Every structure is written in C-alpha cells, then in structure tokens.
Amino acid sequence: MMRGPTTPIADPPAEDAWDFGGYPYALEPLLLPPVDAAGALAGPDVAAEHVAASRLVGDLAEGGPTVDRGEPEELFWFRWITGHQVCFLLWRLMGQLLEDVAEGETTADEAIPPLSRYVDGYSAMLLYTGSCTHQIYNDVIRPSMRLRHRAFSGSWAPDYLHVRALLRGRAQARLTSGPSELDGAVRLHGRVHDGVAARLVPNGQSLLNQAPVRRLNHRLLGIVYDSYFMTVRTPVTRGQAVSQLMRRLTAIVRDLTANGLYPCPDDGVLPDELRLDEVVSCAAGMPGILVDVARAAVGGPANRPQPVGSGVAKAARA
C-alpha cells in the first residue's frame, strides 16, 4: 500500500490537554486525497491508537476539562473552518463506503450503519459551523468568503461530488429497496441544511446568487474552495484520514463541553426547520453523535441504539 506523508497533523490527539493547532481554537491544515483518487481511503488501515482516540472522544463527551472560550471571533472562526474540514473527511469516508458497495467489497447492510453515523455527523457539523451569531457571520465569515471570491459557494466543494446523490435523497443512491435508518439520517440532513441556511442568510441571497460574474472552470473553483478551508491534496492513507478526524472531533467535543453549541446570545429567531424535534435532538445530542462518528470511523459499533428512520437516537445525550 502506498503510504502518505508523515506529519504531526495526523498524530493521535493528546489526552490531557488541548493540542490541536497548538492552543485552544487554533486551526490545522487538512490533508485529503486528490478528488479523483479512487479507493484512496480503502482498507482497514486503522491503528490501535486511533481506537484509543475514539475512546478519548467518548470520555470527553461525558465531561472534559474547561477550555477558556477566548474571543468570540476566534471561537467561531475555529468552528467555521474546522467543522467544514470534518464535513470533508466524512464525505470521503462516505464516498469510500459507497465505492466499496458498488465494487462488492462490502454489502449494503454492512455499509448502512456507518453511513448513517456519518450523515448524522454531517448534520451535526452543519449546526456547529452555523452556531455563530448573526453579527459575526455578517461581519467576519461572509466577508472572508467574498474576499476570496465574489461568488464563493459551497457548491464548489470538490469532495461533495462523491456523496451528492445520497445526501439529496435521490432514488438511484438508495442502497436498499426498503426503508432504513439511512433514509432518516438523510431526511434530517435536509432539514438541518435548510434551517442553517435560513438562519444565516434569512433573505436567501447567497454570494453566488448576488455575484454577476462569468462562469469559471469548476476545477479551479475547487482549488479556491480548498485553499479557503486550509485543505491540501496529497496521497493520504485511511489511517491518516481517521487520525485527522479524531484530532478534530477531540477539539470540537472539548469546545462543546466547555461552551455548549450556542455560547453567545443572539437576537435572531430560529427558523422553523431548526425547531423540529429531530433537529433539536441533533443539537442537544451533538457530543454523543460525534462519539458515534468516531466509533464508526475505527470500525466500532454505535454507542447508542439507532431506531430505523430516526437518523438520530431518540434518547440523545444533552
């Protein structure tokens, strides 16, 4: 197997203190395989230290050490960049599972549980990245995207292409003919996605919709998108991808344990989509959802029972 680069940003997270980026709410670059690298994350290349890291995520979710929140702009910038990086990793892990099913390397029944955990994790990260106040989104985050490109858009995300059909609930992307927990996870994702969009951009005017610019090459736009989110394309093994995921999940769970999902008061009204019971459950149970993501990434069972069609366990941990 071709080995990826040796780098400290793929080391397992520290158990006793925040080490992500060197200080609380710092950032780290993300290493991902080239977009068109088939089978890049195939194989069981997950070492014992990654299993230990998944247990650390669970321990921290039960109550970790207090982390100084610092400046709101720094906290929410960390959430915006790091939460998106987790999404990219989850898309690649989902895409690899779908590829494995298509090639007969695994069955649909075997793939559905981890796929469901990853989709729930993606929903959680949408809420997490969208937890900033309206003022910080409009004064810091939205202008930073516009300065990178007037028409900056999430549709440029290169790795989303691997899972677009699945996450949009298209019939050809269903793995079984009958209902499954994956269907519920995908439905929840759609509601969370619409709710976060309505909360951050209540007038519906995205940068892409506002910008009168000519169409650019999609590959070039993908590079622009990667650079904004500190993402570098290079050969990466599954173990290195999982380790990067664990580093981010550990930092995020430490943040949530110390600060909660909405640490700063905001005078904005939550849209109806974010008031739905299943979305409220996703927000309240976010640390537990991320524990399940960590366990799925190292091949372990979910920490909580997942009823068919729910997408998120009914008894989510607060």
Buried (B, 14 or more C-beta within 10 A) or exposed (E): EEEBEEBEBBBBBEEEEBBBBEEBBBBBEBBBBEBEEEEBBBBEBBBEBBBBBBBBBBEBBEEBEEBEBEEBBBBBBBBBBBBBBBBBBBBBBBBBBBBBBEEEBBEBEEBBBBBBBBBBBBBBBBBBBBBBBBBBBEEBBBEBBBEEBEBBBBBBBBBBBBBBBBBEEEEEBBBEEEEBBBBBBBBBBBBBBBBBBBBBBEEEEBBBEEBEEEEEEEEEBBBBBBEBBBBEBEBBBBBBBBBBBBBBBBBBBBBBBBBEBEBBEBEEEBBEBBEBEBBBBBBBBBBBBBBBBBBBBBEBEBBBEBEBEBBBBEEBBE
